[in-house]
Amino acid sequence: MRIQAAVALLGALYLAACSSTSAIDVLSVPVPSQEVTNSVRPSAPAEVAKANIAAAEEAPQDDLAAALVPPAEVAPPAAAAAAVVKPAVAAPAAKDIEHQVIRHRFKDAKPINFGRVQPHHYAVHGVDVSRWQGEINWPRLRAHGANFAYIKATDGGDHLDPMFKKNWRGAHEAGLKRGAYHFFYWCRTAGEQADWFIRNVPKVEGALPPVIDVEYNGESRCKVRLSRKRILEKMKVFMDKLEAHYGQRPIIYTAPDFYADNLEGEFLDYPFWLRAVAKHPSKVYPGRKWVFWQYSGSGLSQGVNEKIDLNVFNGSPKEWRDWLSGSTVVARR
């Protein structure tokens, strides 16, 4: 009888463990897209070990209150842009900390001297992620200074990032402001891609504006090179459908070469998220207003074992809050 009782107990524990996994995580997921996105791919084992060591050099800080940026903390450089958020006094529940700015403590495997205006001059830091970051400890990433996260959702008209749903939920539960981005595939119609994004990305109150990621991809199966006119037309169709559905004007993410060929002087009334990992955006995209700057693809942080893309918001904590509330539409240069 004792043996039978022990077997029964073990069986009950096993069933309980299985039932603790949510249905959304045990469902099969689409085959990962072969497209390359701006979110960095996994590092070699030696690089991962270095990243873990570097992140472990700093004591973990789970007390968010100690990391909050006080009201008078760093205003952005004069050359920077506009947006918004609210510093807090004590560490509240996750649902109450979305607007609180945490000091960033990120490191970089390949640090760059950007000159007079450095990323640390900006108060509001965040990340963008995809399946390449693997399992993320979102509370630890938040405590390390991630105030927002853009999460890879879709590319083309039939690929969903297999980690999107888990990352979407995890970022929110940890108190980050979250948004989703779509990697645009030039061999698919814009309408199909917009419908696919809308089908997979929930419309939820408080989410950041959706992002269209437009860039060249040498590893893509799509080898066509469209004219500038056709590129702009396809982007506009996609962005119009997203704006009509989500009620937010999409943000345009791009890289220097694609921008120079297709976007310079275009979409002046749209917010931009600019990749500039060697120079400040004002040098790479002269005259362009921007909301987010992706300054590194080799970031190191607690909560993530792989390298991660690092970004800043172009404004002070107050401007972050204002931008989130919709009172500020476009950032300064």
C-alpha positions in Angstrom: 0.0 0.0 0.0 2.8 2.4 0.8 4.4 1.8 -2.6 1.0 2.3 -4.3 0.5 5.5 -2.4 3.9 6.8 -3.4 3.2 6.0 -7.0 -0.2 7.8 -6.8 1.4 10.8 -5.2 4.1 11.1 -7.9 1.5 10.8 -10.6 -0.6 13.6 -9.0 2.5 15.9 -8.8 3.3 15.1 -12.5 -0.2 16.0 -13.6 -0.2 19.2 -11.6 3.1 20.3 -13.2 1.7 19.6 -16.6 -1.4 21.5 -16.0 0.5 24.6 -14.9 1.6 25.3 -18.4 -0.7 27.7 -20.2 -2.5 26.5 -23.3 -0.9 29.3 -25.3 2.6 28.0 -24.6 1.9 24.3 -25.5 0.3 25.0 -28.8 2.4 24.4 -31.9 3.9 27.5 -33.4 4.6 28.4 -37.0 7.9 27.5 -38.6 10.3 30.4 -37.9 10.7 32.8 -40.8 14.0 32.7 -42.8 14.0 36.5 -42.9 16.7 38.3 -41.0 15.5 41.2 -38.8 17.2 43.9 -36.9 17.0 41.9 -33.7 20.4 40.2 -33.2 20.9 36.5 -33.8 22.2 34.2 -31.0 25.9 34.5 -30.1 28.4 31.7 -30.2 28.7 29.8 -26.9 31.9 31.7 -25.9 30.2 35.0 -26.5 27.2 33.9 -24.4 29.5 33.0 -21.6 31.1 36.4 -21.7 27.7 38.1 -21.8 26.6 36.1 -18.7 29.8 37.0 -16.9 29.5 40.7 -17.7 25.9 40.8 -16.6 26.7 39.0 -13.4 29.4 41.5 -12.5 26.6 43.8 -11.3 24.5 42.7 -8.3 20.9 42.0 -9.3 18.5 44.8 -8.4 15.0 43.5 -8.0 13.9 46.6 -6.0 12.6 48.9 -8.8 12.3 51.8 -6.4 16.0 52.0 -6.0 16.5 52.3 -9.7 13.8 54.9 -10.4 15.0 58.1 -12.1 14.1 61.1 -9.9 12.1 63.9 -11.4 15.1 66.2 -11.9 17.2 63.4 -13.6 19.0 63.8 -16.9 17.2 65.9 -19.5 18.0 65.0 -23.1 20.7 66.9 -25.0 19.5 70.0 -26.8 19.9 68.2 -30.1 17.4 65.5 -29.0 13.7 64.9 -29.5 10.3 64.8 -27.7 8.2 62.1 -25.9 7.3 61.4 -22.2 7.0 59.4 -18.7 6.5 59.7 -14.9 9.0 59.0 -12.2 7.6 57.3 -9.1 8.6 57.1 -5.5 8.2 53.5 -4.5 8.1 50.2 -6.2 4.5 49.5 -6.9 2.7 46.5 -8.5 3.7 45.7 -12.1 0.5 47.2 -13.6 1.4 50.5 -11.9 5.1 50.8 -13.0 4.6 51.2 -16.7 5.1 54.9 -16.6 8.1 54.8 -14.2 11.5 55.3 -15.6 14.2 53.0 -14.4 17.9 53.9 -14.8 19.5 51.7 -17.4 22.5 49.6 -16.4 23.1 47.9 -19.8 26.6 47.1 -21.0 27.8 46.8 -24.6 30.0 44.0 -26.0 31.2 46.5 -28.6 31.0 50.0 -27.0 31.1 53.0 -29.3 32.1 56.6 -28.5 29.4 58.6 -30.2 31.0 61.9 -29.4 29.3 64.9 -27.7 25.9 63.2 -27.4 26.1 59.7 -25.9 23.2 57.2 -25.3 23.6 57.6 -21.5 22.6 61.2 -21.9 19.1 60.0 -22.5 17.0 59.0 -19.5 14.6 56.5 -21.1 16.1 53.3 -22.4 14.6 50.2 -23.9 15.1 47.1 -26.0 13.8 45.3 -29.0 13.6 41.5 -29.1 12.7 38.5 -31.2 13.0 34.7 -31.0 16.8 35.2 -31.2 16.9 36.3 -27.5 15.4 33.0 -26.4 13.8 32.8 -23.0 13.8 36.3 -21.3 13.5 37.0 -17.6 11.3 40.1 -18.1 11.3 41.3 -14.4 15.1 41.2 -14.3 15.4 43.0 -17.7 13.0 45.6 -16.4 14.9 46.1 -13.2 18.1 46.5 -15.3 16.7 49.5 -17.1 14.4 48.4 -19.9 11.5 50.9 -19.8 10.0 49.7 -23.1 10.3 46.8 -25.4 9.5 46.4 -29.1 8.7 42.8 -29.8 9.0 41.0 -33.2 5.6 39.9 -34.2 5.4 39.1 -37.9 7.1 39.3 -41.3 5.6 38.9 -44.7 2.1 37.6 -44.8 2.4 34.2 -43.1 5.2 34.2 -40.5 4.7 34.8 -36.8 7.7 35.0 -34.5 7.4 31.8 -32.3 8.2 33.8 -29.1 5.9 36.8 -29.8 2.9 35.7 -27.6 5.2 34.8 -24.7 7.2 38.0 -25.0 4.1 40.1 -25.4 2.6 38.8 -22.2 5.9 38.7 -20.3 6.9 42.3 -21.0 3.5 43.6 -19.9 3.5 41.6 -16.7 6.9 43.0 -15.8 5.7 46.6 -16.3 7.4 47.5 -19.6 5.6 49.6 -22.2 5.3 47.2 -25.1 4.9 47.4 -28.8 5.0 45.1 -31.8 6.9 45.4 -35.1 6.5 43.9 -38.5 9.4 43.1 -40.8 8.3 44.1 -44.3 8.7 41.6 -47.1 8.9 43.2 -50.5 7.6 40.2 -52.4 4.2 40.2 -50.7 1.4 42.7 -51.1 1.2 45.4 -48.5 -2.5 44.6 -47.8 -1.8 40.9 -47.0 1.0 41.9 -44.7 -1.2 44.4 -42.8 -3.9 41.9 -42.4 -1.5 39.3 -41.1 -0.1 41.7 -38.5 -3.6 42.8 -37.4 -4.6 39.1 -37.1 -1.7 38.3 -34.7 -1.1 41.5 -32.7 -3.8 42.4 -30.2 -5.3 45.8 -30.0 -4.8 46.7 -26.4 -5.0 50.0 -24.5 -1.6 51.4 -23.6 0.4 49.6 -26.2 3.1 51.5 -28.1 2.4 52.4 -31.8 3.0 49.5 -34.2 6.2 49.6 -36.2 7.0 48.8 -39.8 10.6 47.6 -40.2 11.9 48.5 -43.7 15.5 47.7 -44.6 17.6 45.8 -47.1 18.1 42.1 -46.4 20.8 40.3 -48.3 19.8 36.9 -46.9 16.1 37.3 -48.0 14.5 34.8 -50.4 13.0 37.9 -52.0 15.6 39.3 -54.4 13.5 42.0 -56.1 14.6 45.6 -55.9 11.6 47.9 -56.2 11.7 51.5 -57.3 11.6 54.2 -54.6 8.1 55.2 -55.8 6.8 51.6 -55.5 8.4 51.2 -52.0 6.7 54.3 -50.7 3.3 53.2 -52.2 3.5 49.8 -50.5 4.6 51.3 -47.2 1.7 53.8 -47.3 -0.9 51.1 -47.9 0.5 49.0 -45.0 0.6 52.0 -42.6 -2.8 53.3 -43.5 -4.4 49.9 -42.7 -2.6 49.7 -39.3 -3.5 53.3 -38.4 -7.1 52.7 -39.2 -7.2 49.5 -37.0 -5.1 50.5 -34.0 -5.9 54.2 -34.0 -2.1 55.1 -33.8 0.2 56.3 -36.5 2.8 53.6 -37.1 6.5 54.2 -36.5 9.0 53.6 -39.3 12.1 51.7 -38.4 15.0 51.8 -40.9 18.7 51.6 -41.4 21.1 54.1 -43.1 21.4 52.6 -46.6 17.7 52.0 -47.0 16.9 55.4 -45.7 19.3 57.1 -48.1 17.9 55.4 -51.1 14.2 55.6 -50.3 13.1 57.6 -47.3 15.2 60.8 -47.1 12.7 63.7 -47.3 9.7 61.3 -47.1 7.0 60.7 -44.5 7.8 63.9 -42.6 4.6 63.6 -40.5 5.5 60.0 -39.3 7.6 59.1 -36.3 10.9 57.4 -37.0 13.0 54.8 -35.2 16.5 55.0 -36.5 19.3 52.5 -36.5 22.7 54.3 -36.0 25.3 52.1 -34.3 28.4 54.1 -35.2 27.3 57.8 -35.1 24.5 59.8 -33.5 21.4 59.9 -35.7 21.9 63.6 -36.3 25.0 62.7 -38.2 23.6 59.7 -40.1 20.1 61.1 -40.8 20.6 64.9 -40.9 17.4 66.9 -40.4 15.3 63.9 -39.6 13.1 64.0 -36.5 13.0 60.8 -34.6 11.4 59.2 -31.5 13.7 56.1 -31.0 17.4 55.6 -31.6 18.7 52.0 -31.8 22.3 52.6 -30.8 23.6 49.0 -30.3 23.0 45.5 -31.5 25.5 44.0 -29.0 23.9 45.0 -25.7 24.4 42.9 -22.5 21.8 42.8 -19.7 20.6 40.7 -16.9 17.5 38.8 -17.8 18.9 37.9 -21.3 21.5 35.3 -22.2 22.0 36.6 -25.7 23.1 40.0 -27.0 20.2 42.4 -27.3 19.4 45.5 -29.3 19.5 48.7 -27.2 17.5 51.8 -27.8 16.8 55.2 -26.3 13.7 57.4 -26.4 14.3 61.0 -27.6 13.2 62.9 -24.6 13.1 63.4 -20.9 11.0 61.3 -18.5 8.3 64.0 -18.6 8.3 64.0 -22.4 8.1 60.2 -22.4 4.9 60.5 -20.3 3.5 63.2 -22.6 4.3 61.1 -25.7 2.6 58.1 -24.2 -0.5 60.1 -23.5 -0.6 61.4 -27.0 0.0 65.1 -26.2 3.3 65.1 -28.1 3.1 63.7 -31.7 6.6 63.9 -33.1 10.0 64.2 -31.5 12.6 66.8 -32.1 15.8 66.2 -34.0 
